[in-house]
């Protein structure tokens, strides 16, 4: 597994980036945090666009040591930004060929392979002005791939797209490491993108690394409320598609031997998928209720409770057989139900809480 080590201390007006971290580069790593956390600045350090003193080493090769640095064009780093930045006077084919002609001919990534992987064939003769936002981003990604990068940095590439366009392009991004052998560091402040794409996550807050590790493991942490946000906080479960119900348009996913039903998803039987369940969409009961519309009733055991003394709420972690759910309930509910670590509960999740467009693949 390749590694990227970064040590940077960049004092700016009212903000300091102070990072010492080693990125394990295998697949997609999400660099996550709120706006102003320093994510884009850290990418610029990695790419070589910041002249401040830092230490950057990729796979044992030193790119920067103090103020001595390898220039950006010699690092072999590709960058994809929020806006496509395509050449308006060139067709899609022309934009792609521009990068293809100027890149090292190592044979590792070919024009035809990029066009096929990103489904760019129907777009080749169109100009950028005639592309949708999602199409333009796919072309920008293809152009960057044709520079034959050793490392791909993506700086909030979907921030300007609506949820439908995001759903169209996310599967293409998810397949990049497996198809082209290029590791990705993906900057975002959107948890739905993290859970669909990333094997690992690095959480940045106020210019420092707040947490890092496997995506599911980090999202379970109850001490990261400020970074993940209370509204979007939740857990990531891995399961396997077990059945489709054509009559009621439902898909059943097995997780830890228990069934979760969601609106019908066009995913083959047996496929491993990742489900994001927000803490605010989980209710708890001491026993499985009867005659209730909530389809998903998961047996579990409380493993941790974090009460927020300044608010009405508490965060609860529930083990459902090897994976964990988060539930956000009131402190009064904790007291009334006698909830404590070790207490057995039934976790209730509405089927309509799942967005089938945000169904992440567990394997690449």
C-alpha positions, 0 to 999 in steps of 0.5 A: 500500500502506498503512503503519503506523509504530510507535515505542514504548519502554515500560519495565515491571517486568523487561521493556522494549518497544523497537520502531521499525518500519513495517508494510507493510499489504497482506494478513496480516502475522504478528507472531510470537515466543515467549510474553513477547516483547511481541506483545500489548503491541505490539498494545495500543499500536497499538490505543490501549489503552496510555497510555505515550508512543509514536508511532503513525501509520496511513496518514499519519494520526497516532494517537499522538504522545508522550502525545497520542493518538487514543482507541481508538474513533476509530482504526477498529481492530478486535480479535479475542482468544483468547476470543470474548467474546460476549454470552451473553444474545444470539443470534449474530444479536443479537451481530452486529447489536449491532456492525452498529447501532453502526458507521459506515454506510459500506457497505463491509462489510455484515451479509449479506456477513459472514454469507456469508463466514464461513458464519454462516447456520446459527448465527444463531439459536443462543446462544453457549453452544451454539457450539463453540470454532471457531464462537464465534471465527467469530462474534467475527470477524464481530462485529468486522468489522461494526464496519467496521475500517480495520485488524484486529488478531488476538491469538492467536485460535486458541490455545484451539482444537485442530488440527481447529478451527484447520483449519476457521477458518484459510481464513476468516481467510486470505480476509479481506483480499481479501474485505473490503479490511481489512489484518490484523496476526495475533499468534501463536507457532504457525508452522503458522498463520504459514505458512498465512496470512501474506505477511509476518512480523515476529519479536519477541524480548525486546521488540524486532524481531528480523527482518522480511520475506517469510514464506519469506525469514525462515523460511529464516534460520538465525540465528533458531533461538531465535525459531522453535524448533529443533523447528518450524523449517523452510522454506516452499515454494510450488507448484502442485497437479499431480495426484491419485492416487485409487488411492493417495490421494496429491496431487502438487505441483510445486515448481521443476519437481520433484514432491512427493507428500503425502497426498490433499488436496481442492484443485483441480488448478492451485491454488497452495499453500504447503507447510511442511517442517520441517527435522527432516523432511528427510534428505540424501544425496549421490546419489538412493537406490534401493529406498527408501520415501521418495517425495520426492527433490529435487535441490538444492545446499547454500547454507549450513551452520550448525553448533552447536558446543555440540550434535550438530546442524547446520542446512543450507540447500538450494536446490532450483531457486529455493526453499530447504529446511532440513535438520537433521542431525548434525555427524557427518553433515556431515563424513561426507558432505563437505557444504559450500556448492556440494555437490549433494545429494538432499533426502529428505522423507517424504510422511507428513511433510505435514499436508493440513489445514495446506495453505496457499493461496499466492494469496488 
